[in-house]
């Protein structure tokens, strides 16, 4: 697949899963306004991915939030194994410190095989953080804080999302994911 195919599939995932199921109540408005940047890293090593992550963080910081509020960095060629990906997140945490992004940017994680600690691999709750491809989500902390000020009980979001998935059942979420699959082969 080319970069545009990865982006198109990710857009369908955003529309149908993240926004459609309201997993992130803060995503619809910036998506509608075209403020979500979606980039594909061609990295095949974690060092190259880290360089791309730094470049995306710098891009986000150097542009006004009204132009680009958040970035999804898809990295389909590196860290396809979830446990390797999860280990790499420690490097991401160190990068946040090294780049002086604390209080400015935070990085959320999504992966096709995401698994919460203590959960079975096939637990439906894992689908709250499952994405079509491994990706890192760079979030402006000031924008997140502003959104949280106007949202009642944001701490309930994860439990609400899990309850929604449990009501759908594993078959329901898998059917929805099948509907948004790319037409071309990966």
CNS distance restraints for C-alpha pairs under 8 A (distance, minus, plus):
assign (resid   1 and name CA) (resid   5 and name CA) 5.87 0.50 0.50
assign (resid   1 and name CA) (resid   6 and name CA) 6.92 0.50 0.50
assign (resid   1 and name CA) (resid 184 and name CA) 7.28 0.50 0.50
assign (resid   1 and name CA) (resid 185 and name CA) 7.22 0.50 0.50
assign (resid   1 and name CA) (resid 186 and name CA) 5.82 0.50 0.50
assign (resid   2 and name CA) (resid   6 and name CA) 6.62 0.50 0.50
assign (resid   3 and name CA) (resid   7 and name CA) 6.21 0.50 0.50
assign (resid   3 and name CA) (resid  40 and name CA) 5.90 0.50 0.50
assign (resid   4 and name CA) (resid   8 and name CA) 5.98 0.50 0.50
assign (resid   5 and name CA) (resid   9 and name CA) 6.15 0.50 0.50
assign (resid   5 and name CA) (resid 182 and name CA) 7.39 0.50 0.50
assign (resid   6 and name CA) (resid  10 and name CA) 6.12 0.50 0.50
assign (resid   6 and name CA) (resid  40 and name CA) 7.36 0.50 0.50
assign (resid   6 and name CA) (resid  74 and name CA) 7.80 0.50 0.50
assign (resid   7 and name CA) (resid  11 and name CA) 6.08 0.50 0.50
assign (resid   7 and name CA) (resid  38 and name CA) 6.52 0.50 0.50
assign (resid   7 and name CA) (resid  39 and name CA) 7.26 0.50 0.50
assign (resid   7 and name CA) (resid  40 and name CA) 7.34 0.50 0.50
assign (resid   8 and name CA) (resid  12 and name CA) 6.40 0.50 0.50
assign (resid   9 and name CA) (resid  13 and name CA) 6.30 0.50 0.50
assign (resid   9 and name CA) (resid 132 and name CA) 7.40 0.50 0.50
assign (resid   9 and name CA) (resid 180 and name CA) 6.94 0.50 0.50
assign (resid   9 and name CA) (resid 181 and name CA) 6.77 0.50 0.50
assign (resid   9 and name CA) (resid 182 and name CA) 5.86 0.50 0.50
assign (resid  10 and name CA) (resid  14 and name CA) 6.14 0.50 0.50
assign (resid  10 and name CA) (resid 131 and name CA) 7.82 0.50 0.50
assign (resid  10 and name CA) (resid 132 and name CA) 6.63 0.50 0.50
assign (resid  11 and name CA) (resid  15 and name CA) 6.09 0.50 0.50
assign (resid  12 and name CA) (resid  16 and name CA) 5.89 0.50 0.50
assign (resid  12 and name CA) (resid  17 and name CA) 7.93 0.50 0.50
assign (resid  12 and name CA) (resid 180 and name CA) 6.04 0.50 0.50
assign (resid  13 and name CA) (resid  17 and name CA) 5.29 0.50 0.50
assign (resid  13 and name CA) (resid  18 and name CA) 6.67 0.50 0.50
assign (resid  13 and name CA) (resid 131 and name CA) 7.30 0.50 0.50
assign (resid  13 and name CA) (resid 132 and name CA) 7.27 0.50 0.50
assign (resid  13 and name CA) (resid 177 and name CA) 7.77 0.50 0.50
assign (resid  13 and name CA) (resid 180 and name CA) 6.69 0.50 0.50
assign (resid  14 and name CA) (resid  18 and name CA) 4.76 0.50 0.50
assign (resid  14 and name CA) (resid  19 and name CA) 5.77 0.50 0.50
assign (resid  14 and name CA) (resid  20 and name CA) 7.57 0.50 0.50
assign (resid  15 and name CA) (resid  19 and name CA) 5.15 0.50 0.50
assign (resid  15 and name CA) (resid  20 and name CA) 5.56 0.50 0.50
assign (resid  16 and name CA) (resid  20 and name CA) 4.34 0.50 0.50
assign (resid  16 and name CA) (resid  21 and name CA) 6.77 0.50 0.50
assign (resid  16 and name CA) (resid 176 and name CA) 7.89 0.50 0.50
assign (resid  16 and name CA) (resid 180 and name CA) 7.81 0.50 0.50
assign (resid  17 and name CA) (resid  21 and name CA) 5.17 0.50 0.50
assign (resid  17 and name CA) (resid  22 and name CA) 7.36 0.50 0.50
assign (resid  17 and name CA) (resid  23 and name CA) 7.21 0.50 0.50
assign (resid  18 and name CA) (resid  22 and name CA) 5.73 0.50 0.50
assign (resid  18 and name CA) (resid  23 and name CA) 4.93 0.50 0.50
assign (resid  18 and name CA) (resid  24 and name CA) 5.90 0.50 0.50
assign (resid  18 and name CA) (resid  27 and name CA) 7.53 0.50 0.50
assign (resid  19 and name CA) (resid  23 and name CA) 6.36 0.50 0.50
assign (resid  19 and name CA) (resid  24 and name CA) 6.43 0.50 0.50
assign (resid  19 and name CA) (resid  25 and name CA) 7.15 0.50 0.50
assign (resid  19 and name CA) (resid  27 and name CA) 6.32 0.50 0.50
assign (resid  19 and name CA) (resid  28 and name CA) 5.77 0.50 0.50
assign (resid  21 and name CA) (resid 164 and name CA) 7.97 0.50 0.50
assign (resid  22 and name CA) (resid 161 and name CA) 7.87 0.50 0.50
assign (resid  23 and name CA) (resid 128 and name CA) 6.99 0.50 0.50
assign (resid  23 and name CA) (resid 157 and name CA) 7.46 0.50 0.50
assign (resid  23 and name CA) (resid 158 and name CA) 7.98 0.50 0.50
assign (resid  23 and name CA) (resid 161 and name CA) 5.75 0.50 0.50
assign (resid  24 and name CA) (resid 157 and name CA) 7.86 0.50 0.50
assign (resid  26 and name CA) (resid  30 and name CA) 7.72 0.50 0.50
assign (resid  26 and name CA) (resid 147 and name CA) 6.66 0.50 0.50
assign (resid  27 and name CA) (resid  31 and name CA) 6.05 0.50 0.50
assign (resid  28 and name CA) (resid  32 and name CA) 6.02 0.50 0.50
assign (resid  29 and name CA) (resid  33 and name CA) 6.16 0.50 0.50
assign (resid  30 and name CA) (resid  34 and name CA) 6.04 0.50 0.50
assign (resid  30 and name CA) (resid  35 and name CA) 4.85 0.50 0.50
assign (resid  30 and name CA) (resid  36 and name CA) 6.09 0.50 0.50
assign (resid  30 and name CA) (resid  69 and name CA) 6.84 0.50 0.50
assign (resid  31 and name CA) (resid  35 and name CA) 5.86 0.50 0.50
assign (resid  31 and name CA) (resid  36 and name CA) 5.58 0.50 0.50
assign (resid  34 and name CA) (resid  67 and name CA) 7.97 0.50 0.50
assign (resid  34 and name CA) (resid  68 and name CA) 7.63 0.50 0.50
assign (resid  35 and name CA) (resid  65 and name CA) 7.70 0.50 0.50
assign (resid  35 and name CA) (resid  66 and name CA) 6.87 0.50 0.50
assign (resid  35 and name CA) (resid  67 and name CA) 5.76 0.50 0.50
assign (resid  35 and name CA) (resid  68 and name CA) 4.28 0.50 0.50
assign (resid  35 and name CA) (resid  69 and name CA) 5.20 0.50 0.50
assign (resid  35 and name CA) (resid  70 and name CA) 6.81 0.50 0.50
assign (resid  36 and name CA) (resid  68 and name CA) 5.92 0.50 0.50
assign (resid  36 and name CA) (resid  69 and name CA) 6.01 0.50 0.50
assign (resid  36 and name CA) (resid  70 and name CA) 5.18 0.50 0.50
assign (resid  36 and name CA) (resid  71 and name CA) 5.72 0.50 0.50
assign (resid  36 and name CA) (resid  72 and name CA) 7.43 0.50 0.50
assign (resid  37 and name CA) (resid  68 and name CA) 6.37 0.50 0.50
assign (resid  37 and name CA) (resid  69 and name CA) 7.77 0.50 0.50
assign (resid  37 and name CA) (resid  70 and name CA) 6.20 0.50 0.50
assign (resid  37 and name CA) (resid  71 and name CA) 4.56 0.50 0.50
assign (resid  37 and name CA) (resid  72 and name CA) 6.20 0.50 0.50
assign (resid  38 and name CA) (resid  71 and name CA) 5.76 0.50 0.50
assign (resid  38 and name CA) (resid  72 and name CA) 4.80 0.50 0.50
assign (resid  38 and name CA) (resid  73 and name CA) 6.11 0.50 0.50
assign (resid  38 and name CA) (resid  74 and name CA) 7.40 0.50 0.50
assign (resid  39 and name CA) (resid  71 and name CA) 7.46 0.50 0.50
assign (resid  39 and name CA) (resid  72 and name CA) 6.28 0.50 0.50
assign (resid  39 and name CA) (resid  73 and name CA) 5.02 0.50 0.50
assign (resid  39 and name CA) (resid  74 and name CA) 6.10 0.50 0.50
assign (resid  40 and name CA) (resid  73 and name CA) 5.79 0.50 0.50
assign (resid  40 and name CA) (resid  74 and name CA) 4.71 0.50 0.50
assign (resid  40 and name CA) (resid  75 and name CA) 5.95 0.50 0.50
assign (resid  40 and name CA) (resid  76 and name CA) 7.77 0.50 0.50
assign (resid  41 and name CA) (resid  49 and name CA) 6.85 0.50 0.50
assign (resid  41 and name CA) (resid  52 and name CA) 6.58 0.50 0.50
assign (resid  41 and name CA) (resid  73 and name CA) 6.66 0.50 0.50
assign (resid  41 and name CA) (resid  74 and name CA) 5.99 0.50 0.50
assign (resid  41 and name CA) (resid  75 and name CA) 4.91 0.50 0.50
assign (resid  41 and name CA) (resid  76 and name CA) 7.42 0.50 0.50
assign (resid  42 and name CA) (resid  75 and name CA) 6.72 0.50 0.50
assign (resid  42 and name CA) (resid  76 and name CA) 7.60 0.50 0.50
assign (resid  42 and name CA) (resid  77 and name CA) 6.62 0.50 0.50
assign (resid  43 and name CA) (resid  48 and name CA) 5.14 0.50 0.50
assign (resid  43 and name CA) (resid  49 and name CA) 5.20 0.50 0.50
assign (resid  43 and name CA) (resid  52 and name CA) 7.76 0.50 0.50
assign (resid  43 and name CA) (resid  75 and name CA) 6.81 0.50 0.50
assign (resid  43 and name CA) (resid  77 and name CA) 6.29 0.50 0.50
assign (resid  43 and name CA) (resid  78 and name CA) 6.47 0.50 0.50
assign (resid  44 and name CA) (resid  48 and name CA) 6.88 0.50 0.50
assign (resid  44 and name CA) (resid  49 and name CA) 7.41 0.50 0.50
assign (resid  44 and name CA) (resid  77 and name CA) 5.26 0.50 0.50
assign (resid  44 and name CA) (resid  78 and name CA) 4.93 0.50 0.50
assign (resid  45 and name CA) (resid  49 and name CA) 6.27 0.50 0.50
assign (resid  45 and name CA) (resid  78 and name CA) 6.01 0.50 0.50
assign (resid  46 and name CA) (resid  50 and name CA) 6.00 0.50 0.50
assign (resid  46 and name CA) (resid  78 and name CA) 6.96 0.50 0.50
assign (resid  46 and name CA) (resid  79 and name CA) 7.75 0.50 0.50
assign (resid  46 and name CA) (resid  88 and name CA) 7.71 0.50 0.50
assign (resid  47 and name CA) (resid  51 and name CA) 6.35 0.50 0.50
assign (resid  48 and name CA) (resid  52 and name CA) 6.31 0.50 0.50
assign (resid  49 and name CA) (resid  53 and name CA) 6.08 0.50 0.50
assign (resid  49 and name CA) (resid  75 and name CA) 7.44 0.50 0.50
assign (resid  49 and name CA) (resid  78 and name CA) 7.83 0.50 0.50
assign (resid  50 and name CA) (resid  54 and name CA) 6.15 0.50 0.50
assign (resid  50 and name CA) (resid  92 and name CA) 7.55 0.50 0.50
assign (resid  50 and name CA) (resid  95 and name CA) 7.95 0.50 0.50
assign (resid  51 and name CA) (resid  55 and name CA) 6.22 0.50 0.50
assign (resid  52 and name CA) (resid  56 and name CA) 6.15 0.50 0.50
assign (resid  53 and name CA) (resid  57 and name CA) 6.12 0.50 0.50
assign (resid  53 and name CA) (resid  73 and name CA) 7.32 0.50 0.50
assign (resid  54 and name CA) (resid  58 and name CA) 6.13 0.50 0.50
assign (resid  54 and name CA) (resid  95 and name CA) 7.88 0.50 0.50
assign (resid  54 and name CA) (resid  99 and name CA) 7.77 0.50 0.50
assign (resid  55 and name CA) (resid  59 and name CA) 6.11 0.50 0.50
assign (resid  56 and name CA) (resid  60 and name CA) 6.10 0.50 0.50
assign (resid  56 and name CA) (resid  71 and name CA) 7.43 0.50 0.50
assign (resid  56 and name CA) (resid  73 and name CA) 7.72 0.50 0.50
assign (resid  57 and name CA) (resid  61 and name CA) 6.17 0.50 0.50
assign (resid  57 and name CA) (resid 105 and name CA) 7.62 0.50 0.50
assign (resid  57 and name CA) (resid 138 and name CA) 6.97 0.50 0.50
assign (resid  58 and name CA) (resid  62 and name CA) 6.01 0.50 0.50
assign (resid  59 and name CA) (resid  63 and name CA) 6.35 0.50 0.50
assign (resid  60 and name CA) (resid  64 and name CA) 7.78 0.50 0.50
assign (resid  60 and name CA) (resid  65 and name CA) 7.88 0.50 0.50
assign (resid  60 and name CA) (resid  68 and name CA) 6.81 0.50 0.50
assign (resid  60 and name CA) (resid  69 and name CA) 7.50 0.50 0.50
assign (resid  60 and name CA) (resid  70 and name CA) 7.09 0.50 0.50
assign (resid  60 and name CA) (resid  71 and name CA) 7.30 0.50 0.50
assign (resid  63 and name CA) (resid  67 and name CA) 6.68 0.50 0.50
assign (resid  63 and name CA) (resid  68 and name CA) 6.70 0.50 0.50
assign (resid  64 and name CA) (resid  68 and name CA) 6.48 0.50 0.50
assign (resid  64 and name CA) (resid  69 and name CA) 7.69 0.50 0.50
assign (resid  65 and name CA) (resid  69 and name CA) 4.46 0.50 0.50
assign (resid  65 and name CA) (resid  70 and name CA) 7.87 0.50 0.50
assign (resid  65 and name CA) (resid 143 and name CA) 7.99 0.50 0.50
assign (resid  69 and name CA) (resid 139 and name CA) 7.51 0.50 0.50
assign (resid  69 and name CA) (resid 140 and name CA) 6.84 0.50 0.50
assign (resid  69 and name CA) (resid 143 and name CA) 7.49 0.50 0.50
assign (resid  70 and name CA) (resid 137 and name CA) 7.40 0.50 0.50
assign (resid  70 and name CA) (resid 138 and name CA) 5.84 0.50 0.50
assign (resid  70 and name CA) (resid 139 and name CA) 5.18 0.50 0.50
assign (resid  70 and name CA) (resid 140 and name CA) 6.47 0.50 0.50
assign (resid  71 and name CA) (resid 137 and name CA) 5.76 0.50 0.50
assign (resid  71 and name CA) (resid 138 and name CA) 5.14 0.50 0.50
assign (resid  71 and name CA) (resid 139 and name CA) 6.91 0.50 0.50
assign (resid  72 and name CA) (resid 135 and name CA) 6.55 0.50 0.50
assign (resid  72 and name CA) (resid 136 and name CA) 5.85 0.50 0.50
assign (resid  72 and name CA) (resid 137 and name CA) 4.56 0.50 0.50
assign (resid  72 and name CA) (resid 138 and name CA) 6.41 0.50 0.50
assign (resid  73 and name CA) (resid 135 and name CA) 5.34 0.50 0.50
assign (resid  73 and name CA) (resid 136 and name CA) 5.16 0.50 0.50
assign (resid  73 and name CA) (resid 137 and name CA) 6.27 0.50 0.50
assign (resid  73 and name CA) (resid 138 and name CA) 7.81 0.50 0.50
assign (resid  74 and name CA) (resid 133 and name CA) 6.51 0.50 0.50
assign (resid  74 and name CA) (resid 134 and name CA) 6.01 0.50 0.50
assign (resid  74 and name CA) (resid 135 and name CA) 4.27 0.50 0.50
assign (resid  74 and name CA) (resid 136 and name CA) 6.62 0.50 0.50
assign (resid  75 and name CA) (resid  79 and name CA) 7.85 0.50 0.50
assign (resid  75 and name CA) (resid 133 and name CA) 6.99 0.50 0.50
assign (resid  75 and name CA) (resid 134 and name CA) 5.63 0.50 0.50
assign (resid  75 and name CA) (resid 135 and name CA) 5.66 0.50 0.50
assign (resid  76 and name CA) (resid  80 and name CA) 7.08 0.50 0.50
assign (resid  76 and name CA) (resid 133 and name CA) 5.69 0.50 0.50
assign (resid  76 and name CA) (resid 134 and name CA) 5.96 0.50 0.50
assign (resid  76 and name CA) (resid 135 and name CA) 7.85 0.50 0.50
assign (resid  79 and name CA) (resid  84 and name CA) 5.94 0.50 0.50
assign (resid  79 and name CA) (resid  85 and name CA) 5.02 0.50 0.50
assign (resid  79 and name CA) (resid 134 and name CA) 7.12 0.50 0.50
assign (resid  80 and name CA) (resid  84 and name CA) 7.74 0.50 0.50
assign (resid  80 and name CA) (resid  85 and name CA) 7.06 0.50 0.50
assign (resid  80 and name CA) (resid 133 and name CA) 7.96 0.50 0.50
assign (resid  80 and name CA) (resid 134 and name CA) 6.58 0.50 0.50
assign (resid  81 and name CA) (resid  85 and name CA) 6.21 0.50 0.50
assign (resid  81 and name CA) (resid 113 and name CA) 7.76 0.50 0.50
assign (resid  82 and name CA) (resid  86 and name CA) 5.93 0.50 0.50
assign (resid  82 and name CA) (resid 111 and name CA) 6.86 0.50 0.50
assign (resid  82 and name CA) (resid 112 and name CA) 7.89 0.50 0.50
assign (resid  82 and name CA) (resid 113 and name CA) 5.78 0.50 0.50
assign (resid  82 and name CA) (resid 114 and name CA) 6.31 0.50 0.50
assign (resid  82 and name CA) (resid 115 and name CA) 7.87 0.50 0.50
assign (resid  83 and name CA) (resid  87 and name CA) 6.17 0.50 0.50
assign (resid  84 and name CA) (resid  88 and name CA) 6.19 0.50 0.50
assign (resid  85 and name CA) (resid  89 and name CA) 6.51 0.50 0.50
assign (resid  86 and name CA) (resid  90 and name CA) 7.64 0.50 0.50
assign (resid  87 and name CA) (resid  91 and name CA) 7.73 0.50 0.50
assign (resid  88 and name CA) (resid  92 and name CA) 6.58 0.50 0.50
assign (resid  89 and name CA) (resid  93 and name CA) 6.23 0.50 0.50
assign (resid  90 and name CA) (resid  94 and name CA) 6.37 0.50 0.50
assign (resid  91 and name CA) (resid  95 and name CA) 6.16 0.50 0.50
assign (resid  92 and name CA) (resid  96 and name CA) 6.29 0.50 0.50
assign (resid  92 and name CA) (resid 107 and name CA) 7.68 0.50 0.50
assign (resid  93 and name CA) (resid  97 and name CA) 6.69 0.50 0.50
assign (resid  94 and name CA) (resid  98 and name CA) 6.13 0.50 0.50
assign (resid  95 and name CA) (resid  99 and name CA) 5.81 0.50 0.50
assign (resid  96 and name CA) (resid 100 and name CA) 6.19 0.50 0.50
assign (resid  96 and name CA) (resid 101 and name CA) 5.03 0.50 0.50
assign (resid  96 and name CA) (resid 102 and name CA) 6.11 0.50 0.50
assign (resid  96 and name CA) (resid 105 and name CA) 7.55 0.50 0.50
assign (resid  96 and name CA) (resid 106 and name CA) 7.31 0.50 0.50
assign (resid  97 and name CA) (resid 101 and name CA) 6.16 0.50 0.50
assign (resid  97 and name CA) (resid 102 and name CA) 6.06 0.50 0.50
assign (resid 101 and name CA) (resid 105 and name CA) 5.18 0.50 0.50
assign (resid 101 and name CA) (resid 106 and name CA) 7.33 0.50 0.50
assign (resid 102 and name CA) (resid 106 and name CA) 7.20 0.50 0.50
assign (resid 103 and name CA) (resid 141 and name CA) 6.23 0.50 0.50
assign (resid 103 and name CA) (resid 142 and name CA) 7.99 0.50 0.50
assign (resid 104 and name CA) (resid 140 and name CA) 5.91 0.50 0.50
assign (resid 104 and name CA) (resid 141 and name CA) 5.32 0.50 0.50
assign (resid 104 and name CA) (resid 142 and name CA) 6.94 0.50 0.50
assign (resid 105 and name CA) (resid 138 and name CA) 6.41 0.50 0.50
assign (resid 105 and name CA) (resid 139 and name CA) 5.42 0.50 0.50
assign (resid 105 and name CA) (resid 140 and name CA) 4.73 0.50 0.50
assign (resid 105 and name CA) (resid 141 and name CA) 5.39 0.50 0.50
assign (resid 106 and name CA) (resid 138 and name CA) 5.83 0.50 0.50
assign (resid 106 and name CA) (resid 139 and name CA) 5.29 0.50 0.50
assign (resid 106 and name CA) (resid 140 and name CA) 6.68 0.50 0.50
assign (resid 106 and name CA) (resid 141 and name CA) 6.53 0.50 0.50
assign (resid 107 and name CA) (resid 136 and name CA) 6.35 0.50 0.50
assign (resid 107 and name CA) (resid 137 and name CA) 5.33 0.50 0.50
assign (resid 107 and name CA) (resid 138 and name CA) 4.69 0.50 0.50
assign (resid 107 and name CA) (resid 139 and name CA) 6.15 0.50 0.50
assign (resid 108 and name CA) (resid 136 and name CA) 5.95 0.50 0.50
assign (resid 108 and name CA) (resid 137 and name CA) 4.91 0.50 0.50
assign (resid 108 and name CA) (resid 138 and name CA) 6.60 0.50 0.50
assign (resid 108 and name CA) (resid 139 and name CA) 7.52 0.50 0.50
assign (resid 109 and name CA) (resid 129 and name CA) 7.25 0.50 0.50
assign (resid 109 and name CA) (resid 135 and name CA) 6.40 0.50 0.50
assign (resid 109 and name CA) (resid 136 and name CA) 5.07 0.50 0.50
assign (resid 109 and name CA) (resid 137 and name CA) 6.20 0.50 0.50
assign (resid 110 and name CA) (resid 114 and name CA) 6.68 0.50 0.50
assign (resid 110 and name CA) (resid 129 and name CA) 5.07 0.50 0.50
assign (resid 110 and name CA) (resid 130 and name CA) 5.55 0.50 0.50
assign (resid 110 and name CA) (resid 131 and name CA) 5.59 0.50 0.50
assign (resid 110 and name CA) (resid 133 and name CA) 7.82 0.50 0.50
assign (resid 110 and name CA) (resid 134 and name CA) 5.94 0.50 0.50
assign (resid 110 and name CA) (resid 135 and name CA) 5.37 0.50 0.50
assign (resid 110 and name CA) (resid 136 and name CA) 6.38 0.50 0.50
assign (resid 110 and name CA) (resid 137 and name CA) 7.69 0.50 0.50
assign (resid 111 and name CA) (resid 129 and name CA) 6.67 0.50 0.50
assign (resid 111 and name CA) (resid 130 and name CA) 5.00 0.50 0.50
assign (resid 111 and name CA) (resid 131 and name CA) 5.11 0.50 0.50
assign (resid 111 and name CA) (resid 132 and name CA) 7.10 0.50 0.50
assign (resid 111 and name CA) (resid 133 and name CA) 5.85 0.50 0.50
assign (resid 111 and name CA) (resid 134 and name CA) 4.25 0.50 0.50
assign (resid 111 and name CA) (resid 135 and name CA) 6.24 0.50 0.50
assign (resid 112 and name CA) (resid 130 and name CA) 4.75 0.50 0.50
assign (resid 112 and name CA) (resid 131 and name CA) 4.84 0.50 0.50
assign (resid 112 and name CA) (resid 132 and name CA) 5.39 0.50 0.50
assign (resid 112 and name CA) (resid 133 and name CA) 5.57 0.50 0.50
assign (resid 112 and name CA) (resid 134 and name CA) 6.25 0.50 0.50
assign (resid 113 and name CA) (resid 121 and name CA) 7.82 0.50 0.50
assign (resid 113 and name CA) (resid 130 and name CA) 6.26 0.50 0.50
assign (resid 114 and name CA) (resid 126 and name CA) 5.90 0.50 0.50
assign (resid 114 and name CA) (resid 127 and name CA) 7.32 0.50 0.50
assign (resid 114 and name CA) (resid 129 and name CA) 6.05 0.50 0.50
assign (resid 114 and name CA) (resid 130 and name CA) 5.34 0.50 0.50
assign (resid 115 and name CA) (resid 119 and name CA) 6.56 0.50 0.50
assign (resid 115 and name CA) (resid 120 and name CA) 7.40 0.50 0.50
assign (resid 115 and name CA) (resid 121 and name CA) 5.92 0.50 0.50
assign (resid 115 and name CA) (resid 126 and name CA) 5.27 0.50 0.50
assign (resid 116 and name CA) (resid 125 and name CA) 8.00 0.50 0.50
assign (resid 116 and name CA) (resid 126 and name CA) 6.13 0.50 0.50
assign (resid 119 and name CA) (resid 123 and name CA) 6.22 0.50 0.50
assign (resid 119 and name CA) (resid 126 and name CA) 7.69 0.50 0.50
assign (resid 121 and name CA) (resid 126 and name CA) 7.57 0.50 0.50
assign (resid 122 and name CA) (resid 126 and name CA) 7.52 0.50 0.50
assign (resid 123 and name CA) (resid 127 and name CA) 7.96 0.50 0.50
assign (resid 123 and name CA) (resid 170 and name CA) 7.87 0.50 0.50
assign (resid 124 and name CA) (resid 162 and name CA) 7.52 0.50 0.50
assign (resid 124 and name CA) (resid 165 and name CA) 6.26 0.50 0.50
assign (resid 124 and name CA) (resid 166 and name CA) 6.45 0.50 0.50
assign (resid 124 and name CA) (resid 169 and name CA) 6.93 0.50 0.50
assign (resid 124 and name CA) (resid 170 and name CA) 5.58 0.50 0.50
assign (resid 125 and name CA) (resid 162 and name CA) 5.19 0.50 0.50
assign (resid 125 and name CA) (resid 165 and name CA) 6.68 0.50 0.50
assign (resid 125 and name CA) (resid 166 and name CA) 7.43 0.50 0.50
assign (resid 126 and name CA) (resid 130 and name CA) 6.47 0.50 0.50
assign (resid 127 and name CA) (resid 131 and name CA) 7.90 0.50 0.50
assign (resid 127 and name CA) (resid 165 and name CA) 7.74 0.50 0.50
assign (resid 127 and name CA) (resid 173 and name CA) 7.87 0.50 0.50
assign (resid 128 and name CA) (resid 161 and name CA) 6.75 0.50 0.50
assign (resid 128 and name CA) (resid 162 and name CA) 7.07 0.50 0.50
assign (resid 128 and name CA) (resid 165 and name CA) 7.99 0.50 0.50
assign (resid 131 and name CA) (resid 135 and name CA) 7.59 0.50 0.50
assign (resid 139 and name CA) (resid 143 and name CA) 7.84 0.50 0.50
assign (resid 139 and name CA) (resid 144 and name CA) 7.27 0.50 0.50
assign (resid 140 and name CA) (resid 144 and name CA) 6.37 0.50 0.50
assign (resid 141 and name CA) (resid 145 and name CA) 6.05 0.50 0.50
assign (resid 142 and name CA) (resid 146 and name CA) 6.16 0.50 0.50
assign (resid 143 and name CA) (resid 147 and name CA) 6.20 0.50 0.50
assign (resid 144 and name CA) (resid 148 and name CA) 6.12 0.50 0.50
assign (resid 145 and name CA) (resid 149 and name CA) 6.31 0.50 0.50
assign (resid 146 and name CA) (resid 150 and name CA) 7.17 0.50 0.50
assign (resid 147 and name CA) (resid 151 and name CA) 6.64 0.50 0.50
assign (resid 148 and name CA) (resid 152 and name CA) 7.79 0.50 0.50
assign (resid 148 and name CA) (resid 154 and name CA) 6.62 0.50 0.50
assign (resid 153 and name CA) (resid 157 and name CA) 7.61 0.50 0.50
assign (resid 156 and name CA) (resid 160 and name CA) 6.05 0.50 0.50
assign (resid 157 and name CA) (resid 161 and name CA) 6.11 0.50 0.50
assign (resid 158 and name CA) (resid 162 and name CA) 6.23 0.50 0.50
assign (resid 159 and name CA) (resid 163 and name CA) 6.10 0.50 0.50
assign (resid 160 and name CA) (resid 164 and name CA) 6.19 0.50 0.50
assign (resid 161 and name CA) (resid 165 and name CA) 6.29 0.50 0.50
assign (resid 162 and name CA) (resid 166 and name CA) 6.07 0.50 0.50
assign (resid 163 and name CA) (resid 167 and name CA) 6.15 0.50 0.50
assign (resid 164 and name CA) (resid 168 and name CA) 6.35 0.50 0.50
assign (resid 165 and name CA) (resid 169 and name CA) 5.92 0.50 0.50
assign (resid 165 and name CA) (resid 170 and name CA) 7.47 0.50 0.50
assign (resid 165 and name CA) (resid 173 and name CA) 7.04 0.50 0.50
assign (resid 166 and name CA) (resid 170 and name CA) 7.43 0.50 0.50
assign (resid 168 and name CA) (resid 172 and name CA) 4.95 0.50 0.50
assign (resid 168 and name CA) (resid 173 and name CA) 6.41 0.50 0.50
assign (resid 169 and name CA) (resid 173 and name CA) 6.58 0.50 0.50
assign (resid 170 and name CA) (resid 174 and name CA) 6.09 0.50 0.50
assign (resid 171 and name CA) (resid 175 and name CA) 6.00 0.50 0.50
assign (resid 172 and name CA) (resid 176 and name CA) 6.36 0.50 0.50
assign (resid 173 and name CA) (resid 177 and name CA) 6.15 0.50 0.50
assign (resid 174 and name CA) (resid 178 and name CA) 6.04 0.50 0.50
assign (resid 175 and name CA) (resid 179 and name CA) 6.35 0.50 0.50
assign (resid 176 and name CA) (resid 180 and name CA) 6.79 0.50 0.50
assign (resid 177 and name CA) (resid 181 and name CA) 6.52 0.50 0.50
